Amino acid sequence: MTGGRTARPAVPERATLDKAADENFPVAPFFLPRAWRTDLLAIYGFARLVDDIGDGDLAPGGADARFLGLDPAAAEDRLTLLDAFEADLRKVFGGAPGHPLLRRLQPTVRAHRLTPEPFLGLIEANRQDQLVSRYASYGDLLAYCELSANPVGRLVLAVTGTTSPERVRRSDAVCTALQIVEHLQDVAEDLARDRIYLPAEDMTRFDVQESDLAAPAASASVRALVAFEAERARALLAEGTPLVHSVRGRLRLLLAGFVGGGRAALRAVEAARHDVLPGPPKPTKAGLLREVGATLRGEG
């Protein structure tokens, strides 16, 4: 039994980390120091896995459940998995975690004296996804982003040794913007999971019904709503952009990648005339590079 378990760990771990290539922004690009890349990939692995648990997108076979000490059949119970994952996370801060992605995270936590709070926030966001499928107001959505997105930026600042109150504020704006952009790209996919991240008050304002989001193509009202939320995300990115110019060297390039990735995704949504229903509008690599360059030059 023990021999069987040690032969399989790389499979779900690799499958999770490979998803970094599909993100709107570079996760741990080649130009960073090796230590930073190691730490950022460890954090990404945690964040991606907890999202996969919450979305039911785990690798088949139940390996993740086994690593968490559960029967593979528990892989279908997301709240049970999240509880077990939180228990295993706590071992990162004083013990021996069972999941390989948490074992990978432990040296990063120790090296930078990271606290459990940002990691627990990401787990709580995914618990909320199991219990809350609609958001009444923009304020409610921002509160969700405080759990689901902002901890990642704060962890990036922590592992690069650049945390300050002002940088955290700017980082939160960028991370919330990136989360909203992702929600706009994934309206159809989220609806298939019975989730809507477009605030109900805004849907009412633009006369959009839930049934309109299930159409193969967006109506004028849906496109107007998406354009409205996209402008909110654009404003948040602009609010957070000074973060890029508050640091130097390769970290500045990394943060420009985050902001530029969000801007490029918004350009892709705009190029689709805000019709996100046929599938997520994705930026091209050339478009991403243009936006990163513009961010570095301080261009709006």
Secondary structure, DSSP 4 states (H G I P E B T S, - for coil): -HHHHHTSTHHHHHHHHGGGGGSSS-SS-TTS-HHHHHHHHHHHHHHHHHHHHHHT-PPTTSHHHHHTT--GGGGG-HHHHHHHHHHHHHHHTSS--SSHHHHHHHHHHHHHT--SHHHHHHHHHHHHHHH----SSHHHHHHHHHHHTHHHHHHHHHHTT---HHHHHHHHHHHHHHHHHHHHHTHHHHHHTT---S-HHHHHHTT--HHHHTSSS--HHHHHHHHHHHHHHHHHHHHHGGGGGGS-HHHHHHHHHHHHHHHHHHHHHHHTTT--TTS-----HHHHHHHHHHHHHT--
